Each structure stands twice: as structure tokens, then as C-alpha cells.
Amino acid sequence: MMSFLQMGGYAAYVWPAYGITLLVLVLNVWSARRSHRRKLDRARLSDGREDASKQPTVRRL
């Protein structure tokens, strides 16, 4: 197991690269969700609704 973690002497380069990649992916998802939520809130406010958490109901005929 230790030989795998040491990556043949390249662990100082490999593990930080994995860490930076993971950080960028997490920040990308977080940023997209935050942007989407803000745009939805803005659309709800411009639609004239006061309660942004309410979803429209669908009536069946």
C-alpha cells in the first residue's frame, strides 16, 4: 500500500495534482449551482411572485 501512495517517487507531484483537480471540480459545481439559484430567484422576482420558494401548482381538468 505504501508503494502505491508513494507513486514510485512522484507522489509529491501526483497527489497535489489530484487535489487541485478535485478542488476545481468542486468549485465548478458550487459556482454553477449558486449561479443557477440566483437566476431562478431573479426570474421569480421579475415574474411578480413574492414567495420565491413556492412552486406553481398544476390543475387537472
HTML snippet that shows the backbone in 3Dmol.js (N, CA, C, O; Angstrom):
<script src="https://3Dmol.org/build/3Dmol-min.js"></script>
<div id="view" style="width:600px;height:400px;position:relative"></div>
<script>
const pdb = `
ATOM      1  N   MET A   1       0.826  -1.189   0.000  1.00  0.00           N
ATOM      2  CA  MET A   1       0.000   0.000   0.000  1.00  0.00           C
ATOM      3  C   MET A   1       0.875   1.259   0.000  1.00  0.00           C
ATOM      4  O   MET A   1       0.563   2.230  -0.690  1.00  0.00           O
ATOM      5  N   MET A   2       1.937   1.246   0.748  1.00  0.00           N
ATOM      6  CA  MET A   2       2.815   2.420   0.800  1.00  0.00           C
ATOM      7  C   MET A   2       3.475   2.697  -0.544  1.00  0.00           C
ATOM      8  O   MET A   2       3.688   3.854  -0.905  1.00  0.00           O
ATOM      9  N   SER A   3       3.797   1.643  -1.283  1.00  0.00           N
ATOM     10  CA  SER A   3       4.410   1.880  -2.596  1.00  0.00           C
ATOM     11  C   SER A   3       3.420   2.565  -3.544  1.00  0.00           C
ATOM     12  O   SER A   3       3.809   3.382  -4.378  1.00  0.00           O
ATOM     13  N   PHE A   4       2.127   2.217  -3.402  1.00  0.00           N
ATOM     14  CA  PHE A   4       1.117   2.881  -4.217  1.00  0.00           C
ATOM     15  C   PHE A   4       1.013   4.358  -3.836  1.00  0.00           C
ATOM     16  O   PHE A   4       0.952   5.226  -4.707  1.00  0.00           O
ATOM     17  N   LEU A   5       0.994   4.639  -2.527  1.00  0.00           N
ATOM     18  CA  LEU A   5       0.856   6.017  -2.075  1.00  0.00           C
ATOM     19  C   LEU A   5       2.081   6.865  -2.414  1.00  0.00           C
ATOM     20  O   LEU A   5       1.971   8.078  -2.591  1.00  0.00           O
ATOM     21  N   GLN A   6       3.254   6.219  -2.504  1.00  0.00           N
ATOM     22  CA  GLN A   6       4.474   6.955  -2.838  1.00  0.00           C
ATOM     23  C   GLN A   6       4.605   7.179  -4.342  1.00  0.00           C
ATOM     24  O   GLN A   6       5.402   8.012  -4.774  1.00  0.00           O
ATOM     25  N   MET A   7       3.840   6.454  -5.137  1.00  0.00           N
ATOM     26  CA  MET A   7       3.793   6.618  -6.594  1.00  0.00           C
ATOM     27  C   MET A   7       5.169   6.555  -7.243  1.00  0.00           C
ATOM     28  O   MET A   7       5.461   7.312  -8.169  1.00  0.00           O
ATOM     29  N   GLY A   8       5.996   5.664  -6.763  1.00  0.00           N
ATOM     30  CA  GLY A   8       7.318   5.490  -7.371  1.00  0.00           C
ATOM     31  C   GLY A   8       8.200   6.719  -7.251  1.00  0.00           C
ATOM     32  O   GLY A   8       9.050   6.957  -8.109  1.00  0.00           O
ATOM     33  N   GLY A   9       8.012   7.494  -6.207  1.00  0.00           N
ATOM     34  CA  GLY A   9       8.827   8.692  -6.002  1.00  0.00           C
ATOM     35  C   GLY A   9       8.201   9.956  -6.563  1.00  0.00           C
ATOM     36  O   GLY A   9       8.750  11.044  -6.389  1.00  0.00           O
ATOM     37  N   TYR A  10       7.067   9.836  -7.231  1.00  0.00           N
ATOM     38  CA  TYR A  10       6.415  11.001  -7.839  1.00  0.00           C
ATOM     39  C   TYR A  10       5.204  11.489  -7.043  1.00  0.00           C
ATOM     40  O   TYR A  10       4.413  12.286  -7.548  1.00  0.00           O
ATOM     41  N   ALA A  11       5.057  11.025  -5.829  1.00  0.00           N
ATOM     42  CA  ALA A  11       3.885  11.374  -5.022  1.00  0.00           C
ATOM     43  C   ALA A  11       3.785  12.881  -4.770  1.00  0.00           C
ATOM     44  O   ALA A  11       2.684  13.421  -4.670  1.00  0.00           O
ATOM     45  N   ALA A  12       4.921  13.553  -4.670  1.00  0.00           N
ATOM     46  CA  ALA A  12       4.895  14.996  -4.418  1.00  0.00           C
ATOM     47  C   ALA A  12       4.294  15.768  -5.586  1.00  0.00           C
ATOM     48  O   ALA A  12       3.872  16.913  -5.421  1.00  0.00           O
ATOM     49  N   TYR A  13       4.251  15.159  -6.751  1.00  0.00           N
ATOM     50  CA  TYR A  13       3.662  15.801  -7.923  1.00  0.00           C
ATOM     51  C   TYR A  13       2.254  15.280  -8.218  1.00  0.00           C
ATOM     52  O   TYR A  13       1.378  16.033  -8.644  1.00  0.00           O
ATOM     53  N   VAL A  14       2.053  13.990  -7.985  1.00  0.00           N
ATOM     54  CA  VAL A  14       0.790  13.358  -8.345  1.00  0.00           C
ATOM     55  C   VAL A  14      -0.334  13.756  -7.397  1.00  0.00           C
ATOM     56  O   VAL A  14      -1.399  14.171  -7.856  1.00  0.00           O
ATOM     57  N   TRP A  15      -0.126  13.641  -6.090  1.00  0.00           N
ATOM     58  CA  TRP A  15      -1.201  13.913  -5.133  1.00  0.00           C
ATOM     59  C   TRP A  15      -1.661  15.369  -5.142  1.00  0.00           C
ATOM     60  O   TRP A  15      -2.865  15.617  -5.081  1.00  0.00           O
ATOM     61  N   PRO A  16      -0.755  16.336  -5.215  1.00  0.00           N
ATOM     62  CA  PRO A  16      -1.253  17.716  -5.342  1.00  0.00           C
ATOM     63  C   PRO A  16      -2.043  17.950  -6.638  1.00  0.00           C
ATOM     64  O   PRO A  16      -2.996  18.729  -6.652  1.00  0.00           O
ATOM     65  N   ALA A  17      -1.651  17.283  -7.711  1.00  0.00           N
ATOM     66  CA  ALA A  17      -2.398  17.408  -8.967  1.00  0.00           C
ATOM     67  C   ALA A  17      -3.811  16.859  -8.806  1.00  0.00           C
ATOM     68  O   ALA A  17      -4.769  17.456  -9.298  1.00  0.00           O
ATOM     69  N   TYR A  18      -3.945  15.727  -8.121  1.00  0.00           N
ATOM     70  CA  TYR A  18      -5.284  15.185  -7.843  1.00  0.00           C
ATOM     71  C   TYR A  18      -6.075  16.145  -6.947  1.00  0.00           C
ATOM     72  O   TYR A  18      -7.265  16.370  -7.170  1.00  0.00           O
ATOM     73  N   GLY A  19      -5.422  16.695  -5.957  1.00  0.00           N
ATOM     74  CA  GLY A  19      -6.094  17.613  -5.039  1.00  0.00           C
ATOM     75  C   GLY A  19      -6.577  18.883  -5.733  1.00  0.00           C
ATOM     76  O   GLY A  19      -7.697  19.337  -5.500  1.00  0.00           O
ATOM     77  N   ILE A  20      -5.734  19.449  -6.581  1.00  0.00           N
ATOM     78  CA  ILE A  20      -6.112  20.659  -7.313  1.00  0.00           C
ATOM     79  C   ILE A  20      -7.257  20.360  -8.275  1.00  0.00           C
ATOM     80  O   ILE A  20      -8.184  21.159  -8.411  1.00  0.00           O
ATOM     81  N   THR A  21      -7.193  19.216  -8.938  1.00  0.00           N
ATOM     82  CA  THR A  21      -8.265  18.831  -9.853  1.00  0.00           C
ATOM     83  C   THR A  21      -9.581  18.664  -9.111  1.00  0.00           C
ATOM     84  O   THR A  21     -10.617  19.140  -9.574  1.00  0.00           O
ATOM     85  N   LEU A  22      -9.551  18.001  -7.979  1.00  0.00           N
ATOM     86  CA  LEU A  22     -10.766  17.828  -7.185  1.00  0.00           C
ATOM     87  C   LEU A  22     -11.305  19.176  -6.717  1.00  0.00           C
ATOM     88  O   LEU A  22     -12.514  19.406  -6.763  1.00  0.00           O
ATOM     89  N   LEU A  23     -10.432  20.060  -6.273  1.00  0.00           N
ATOM     90  CA  LEU A  23     -10.838  21.384  -5.829  1.00  0.00           C
ATOM     91  C   LEU A  23     -11.509  22.167  -6.962  1.00  0.00           C
ATOM     92  O   LEU A  23     -12.539  22.807  -6.750  1.00  0.00           O
ATOM     93  N   VAL A  24     -10.933  22.119  -8.150  1.00  0.00           N
ATOM     94  CA  VAL A  24     -11.505  22.832  -9.296  1.00  0.00           C
ATOM     95  C   VAL A  24     -12.874  22.261  -9.651  1.00  0.00           C
ATOM     96  O   VAL A  24     -13.795  23.021  -9.951  1.00  0.00           O
ATOM     97  N   LEU A  25     -13.025  20.948  -9.623  1.00  0.00           N
ATOM     98  CA  LEU A  25     -14.321  20.334  -9.924  1.00  0.00           C
ATOM     99  C   LEU A  25     -15.381  20.721  -8.896  1.00  0.00           C
ATOM    100  O   LEU A  25     -16.515  21.030  -9.260  1.00  0.00           O
ATOM    101  N   VAL A  26     -15.020  20.705  -7.628  1.00  0.00           N
ATOM    102  CA  VAL A  26     -15.970  21.070  -6.572  1.00  0.00           C
ATOM    103  C   VAL A  26     -16.368  22.543  -6.702  1.00  0.00           C
ATOM    104  O   VAL A  26     -17.547  22.876  -6.590  1.00  0.00           O
ATOM    105  N   LEU A  27     -15.402  23.416  -6.935  1.00  0.00           N
ATOM    106  CA  LEU A  27     -15.712  24.835  -7.101  1.00  0.00           C
ATOM    107  C   LEU A  27     -16.568  25.093  -8.337  1.00  0.00           C
ATOM    108  O   LEU A  27     -17.424  25.977  -8.324  1.00  0.00           O
ATOM    109  N   ASN A  28     -16.346  24.334  -9.394  1.00  0.00           N
ATOM    110  CA  ASN A  28     -17.136  24.473 -10.610  1.00  0.00           C
ATOM    111  C   ASN A  28     -18.600  24.107 -10.354  1.00  0.00           C
ATOM    112  O   ASN A  28     -19.505  24.827 -10.776  1.00  0.00           O
ATOM    113  N   VAL A  29     -18.828  23.004  -9.673  1.00  0.00           N
ATOM    114  CA  VAL A  29     -20.201  22.585  -9.351  1.00  0.00           C
ATOM    115  C   VAL A  29     -20.849  23.596  -8.417  1.00  0.00           C
ATOM    116  O   VAL A  29     -22.004  23.969  -8.619  1.00  0.00           O
ATOM    117  N   TRP A  30     -20.125  24.042  -7.400  1.00  0.00           N
ATOM    118  CA  TRP A  30     -20.663  25.014  -6.449  1.00  0.00           C
ATOM    119  C   TRP A  30     -21.028  26.324  -7.153  1.00  0.00           C
ATOM    120  O   TRP A  30     -22.088  26.895  -6.899  1.00  0.00           O
ATOM    121  N   SER A  31     -20.161  26.787  -8.024  1.00  0.00           N
ATOM    122  CA  SER A  31     -20.407  28.035  -8.733  1.00  0.00           C
ATOM    123  C   SER A  31     -21.612  27.922  -9.662  1.00  0.00           C
ATOM    124  O   SER A  31     -22.417  28.850  -9.745  1.00  0.00           O
ATOM    125  N   ALA A  32     -21.741  26.813 -10.349  1.00  0.00           N
ATOM    126  CA  ALA A  32     -22.875  26.623 -11.256  1.00  0.00           C
ATOM    127  C   ALA A  32     -24.186  26.569 -10.489  1.00  0.00           C
ATOM    128  O   ALA A  32     -25.176  27.159 -10.923  1.00  0.00           O
ATOM    129  N   ARG A  33     -24.214  25.875  -9.361  1.00  0.00           N
ATOM    130  CA  ARG A  33     -25.435  25.794  -8.554  1.00  0.00           C
ATOM    131  C   ARG A  33     -25.804  27.161  -7.982  1.00  0.00           C
ATOM    132  O   ARG A  33     -26.977  27.531  -7.955  1.00  0.00           O
ATOM    133  N   ARG A  34     -24.811  27.900  -7.530  1.00  0.00           N
ATOM    134  CA  ARG A  34     -25.050  29.235  -6.973  1.00  0.00           C
ATOM    135  C   ARG A  34     -25.597  30.179  -8.044  1.00  0.00           C
ATOM    136  O   ARG A  34     -26.543  30.926  -7.797  1.00  0.00           O
ATOM    137  N   SER A  35     -25.003  30.138  -9.216  1.00  0.00           N
ATOM    138  CA  SER A  35     -25.456  30.983 -10.315  1.00  0.00           C
ATOM    139  C   SER A  35     -26.881  30.622 -10.730  1.00  0.00           C
ATOM    140  O   SER A  35     -27.704  31.504 -10.972  1.00  0.00           O
ATOM    141  N   HIS A  36     -27.164  29.334 -10.811  1.00  0.00           N
ATOM    142  CA  HIS A  36     -28.499  28.870 -11.186  1.00  0.00           C
ATOM    143  C   HIS A  36     -29.536  29.326 -10.163  1.00  0.00           C
ATOM    144  O   HIS A  36     -30.612  29.794 -10.534  1.00  0.00           O
ATOM    145  N   ARG A  37     -29.217  29.193  -8.891  1.00  0.00           N
ATOM    146  CA  ARG A  37     -30.137  29.603  -7.829  1.00  0.00           C
ATOM    147  C   ARG A  37     -30.405  31.101  -7.892  1.00  0.00           C
ATOM    148  O   ARG A  37     -31.550  31.523  -7.729  1.00  0.00           O
ATOM    149  N   ARG A  38     -29.380  31.915  -8.123  1.00  0.00           N
ATOM    150  CA  ARG A  38     -29.558  33.362  -8.223  1.00  0.00           C
ATOM    151  C   ARG A  38     -30.436  33.736  -9.419  1.00  0.00           C
ATOM    152  O   ARG A  38     -31.295  34.612  -9.316  1.00  0.00           O
ATOM    153  N   LYS A  39     -30.215  33.070 -10.543  1.00  0.00           N
ATOM    154  CA  LYS A  39     -31.011  33.374 -11.734  1.00  0.00           C
ATOM    155  C   LYS A  39     -32.464  32.957 -11.556  1.00  0.00           C
ATOM    156  O   LYS A  39     -33.369  33.639 -12.035  1.00  0.00           O
ATOM    157  N   LEU A  40     -32.692  31.846 -10.872  1.00  0.00           N
ATOM    158  CA  LEU A  40     -34.068  31.444 -10.585  1.00  0.00           C
ATOM    159  C   LEU A  40     -34.746  32.451  -9.673  1.00  0.00           C
ATOM    160  O   LEU A  40     -35.900  32.814  -9.900  1.00  0.00           O
ATOM    161  N   ASP A  41     -34.044  32.903  -8.648  1.00  0.00           N
ATOM    162  CA  ASP A  41     -34.608  33.903  -7.742  1.00  0.00           C
ATOM    163  C   ASP A  41     -34.926  35.194  -8.490  1.00  0.00           C
ATOM    164  O   ASP A  41     -35.975  35.800  -8.272  1.00  0.00           O
ATOM    165  N   ARG A  42     -34.025  35.610  -9.365  1.00  0.00           N
ATOM    166  CA  ARG A  42     -34.251  36.823 -10.143  1.00  0.00           C
ATOM    167  C   ARG A  42     -35.451  36.665 -11.071  1.00  0.00           C
ATOM    168  O   ARG A  42     -36.236  37.599 -11.230  1.00  0.00           O
ATOM    169  N   ALA A  43     -35.599  35.503 -11.680  1.00  0.00           N
ATOM    170  CA  ALA A  43     -36.738  35.251 -12.569  1.00  0.00           C
ATOM    171  C   ALA A  43     -38.039  35.233 -11.782  1.00  0.00           C
ATOM    172  O   ALA A  43     -39.052  35.746 -12.257  1.00  0.00           O
ATOM    173  N   ARG A  44     -38.031  34.660 -10.602  1.00  0.00           N
ATOM    174  CA  ARG A  44     -39.238  34.631  -9.779  1.00  0.00           C
ATOM    175  C   ARG A  44     -39.638  36.031  -9.343  1.00  0.00           C
ATOM    176  O   ARG A  44     -40.823  36.362  -9.315  1.00  0.00           O
ATOM    177  N   LEU A  45     -38.651  36.851  -9.003  1.00  0.00           N
ATOM    178  CA  LEU A  45     -38.958  38.218  -8.591  1.00  0.00           C
ATOM    179  C   LEU A  45     -39.497  39.044  -9.758  1.00  0.00           C
ATOM    180  O   LEU A  45     -40.414  39.845  -9.576  1.00  0.00           O
ATOM    181  N   SER A  46     -38.944  38.860 -10.938  1.00  0.00           N
ATOM    182  CA  SER A  46     -39.422  39.621 -12.091  1.00  0.00           C
ATOM    183  C   SER A  46     -40.786  39.118 -12.558  1.00  0.00           C
ATOM    184  O   SER A  46     -41.497  39.821 -13.276  1.00  0.00           O
ATOM    185  N   ASP A  47     -41.143  37.924 -12.160  1.00  0.00           N
ATOM    186  CA  ASP A  47     -42.450  37.363 -12.508  1.00  0.00           C
ATOM    187  C   ASP A  47     -43.544  37.933 -11.612  1.00  0.00           C
ATOM    188  O   ASP A  47     -44.728  37.773 -11.905  1.00  0.00           O
ATOM    189  N   GLY A  48     -43.165  38.587 -10.538  1.00  0.00           N
ATOM    190  CA  GLY A  48     -44.139  39.210  -9.665  1.00  0.00           C
ATOM    191  C   GLY A  48     -44.513  38.382  -8.461  1.00  0.00           C
ATOM    192  O   GLY A  48     -45.350  38.804  -7.663  1.00  0.00           O
ATOM    193  N   ARG A  49     -43.928  37.236  -8.309  1.00  0.00           N
ATOM    194  CA  ARG A  49     -44.219  36.422  -7.133  1.00  0.00           C
ATOM    195  C   ARG A  49     -43.469  36.955  -5.933  1.00  0.00           C
ATOM    196  O   ARG A  49     -42.316  37.373  -6.036  1.00  0.00           O
ATOM    197  N   GLU A  50     -44.128  36.936  -4.808  1.00  0.00           N
ATOM    198  CA  GLU A  50     -43.464  37.406  -3.591  1.00  0.00           C
ATOM    199  C   GLU A  50     -42.696  36.298  -2.906  1.00  0.00           C
ATOM    200  O   GLU A  50     -41.608  36.533  -2.381  1.00  0.00           O
ATOM    201  N   ASP A  51     -43.241  35.094  -2.902  1.00  0.00           N
ATOM    202  CA  ASP A  51     -42.607  33.966  -2.218  1.00  0.00           C
ATOM    203  C   ASP A  51     -41.813  33.159  -3.239  1.00  0.00           C
ATOM    204  O   ASP A  51     -42.393  32.452  -4.064  1.00  0.00           O
ATOM    205  N   ALA A  52     -40.492  33.263  -3.182  1.00  0.00           N
ATOM    206  CA  ALA A  52     -39.637  32.600  -4.161  1.00  0.00           C
ATOM    207  C   ALA A  52     -39.554  31.097  -3.935  1.00  0.00           C
ATOM    208  O   ALA A  52     -39.087  30.370  -4.812  1.00  0.00           O
ATOM    209  N   SER A  53     -39.998  30.616  -2.775  1.00  0.00           N
ATOM    210  CA  SER A  53     -39.875  29.187  -2.506  1.00  0.00           C
ATOM    211  C   SER A  53     -41.083  28.404  -3.010  1.00  0.00           C
ATOM    212  O   SER A  53     -41.023  27.177  -3.089  1.00  0.00           O
ATOM    213  N   LYS A  54     -42.172  29.080  -3.350  1.00  0.00           N
ATOM    214  CA  LYS A  54     -43.364  28.383  -3.816  1.00  0.00           C
ATOM    215  C   LYS A  54     -43.212  27.953  -5.260  1.00  0.00           C
ATOM    216  O   LYS A  54     -42.673  28.687  -6.088  1.00  0.00           O
ATOM    217  N   GLN A  55     -43.683  26.781  -5.547  1.00  0.00           N
ATOM    218  CA  GLN A  55     -43.708  26.271  -6.907  1.00  0.00           C
ATOM    219  C   GLN A  55     -45.121  26.415  -7.456  1.00  0.00           C
ATOM    220  O   GLN A  55     -46.085  26.321  -6.696  1.00  0.00           O
ATOM    221  N   PRO A  56     -45.263  26.638  -8.734  1.00  0.00           N
ATOM    222  CA  PRO A  56     -46.607  26.750  -9.288  1.00  0.00           C
ATOM    223  C   PRO A  56     -47.324  25.403  -9.223  1.00  0.00           C
ATOM    224  O   PRO A  56     -46.697  24.351  -9.347  1.00  0.00           O
ATOM    225  N   THR A  57     -48.617  25.445  -9.030  1.00  0.00           N
ATOM    226  CA  THR A  57     -49.396  24.212  -8.997  1.00  0.00           C
ATOM    227  C   THR A  57     -50.008  23.967 -10.360  1.00  0.00           C
ATOM    228  O   THR A  57     -50.302  24.899 -11.108  1.00  0.00           O
ATOM    229  N   VAL A  58     -50.190  22.716 -10.660  1.00  0.00           N
ATOM    230  CA  VAL A  58     -50.788  22.331 -11.930  1.00  0.00           C
ATOM    231  C   VAL A  58     -52.184  21.799 -11.632  1.00  0.00           C
ATOM    232  O   VAL A  58     -52.359  20.902 -10.808  1.00  0.00           O
ATOM    233  N   ARG A  59     -53.156  22.358 -12.304  1.00  0.00           N
ATOM    234  CA  ARG A  59     -54.545  21.922 -12.112  1.00  0.00           C
ATOM    235  C   ARG A  59     -54.907  20.928 -13.200  1.00  0.00           C
ATOM    236  O   ARG A  59     -54.603  21.112 -14.379  1.00  0.00           O
ATOM    237  N   ARG A  60     -55.558  19.881 -12.765  1.00  0.00           N
ATOM    238  CA  ARG A  60     -56.043  18.893 -13.730  1.00  0.00           C
ATOM    239  C   ARG A  60     -57.473  19.219 -14.101  1.00  0.00           C
ATOM    240  O   ARG A  60     -58.267  19.614 -13.247  1.00  0.00           O
ATOM    241  N   LEU A  61     -57.795  19.061 -15.335  1.00  0.00           N
ATOM    242  CA  LEU A  61     -59.155  19.318 -15.809  1.00  0.00           C
ATOM    243  C   LEU A  61     -59.990  18.082 -15.745  1.00  0.00           C
ATOM    244  O   LEU A  61     -61.166  18.112 -16.106  1.00  0.00           O
TER     245      LEU A  61
END
`;
const viewer = $3Dmol.createViewer("view");
viewer.addModel(pdb, "pdb");
viewer.setStyle({}, {cartoon: {color: "spectrum"}});
viewer.zoomTo();
viewer.render();
</script>
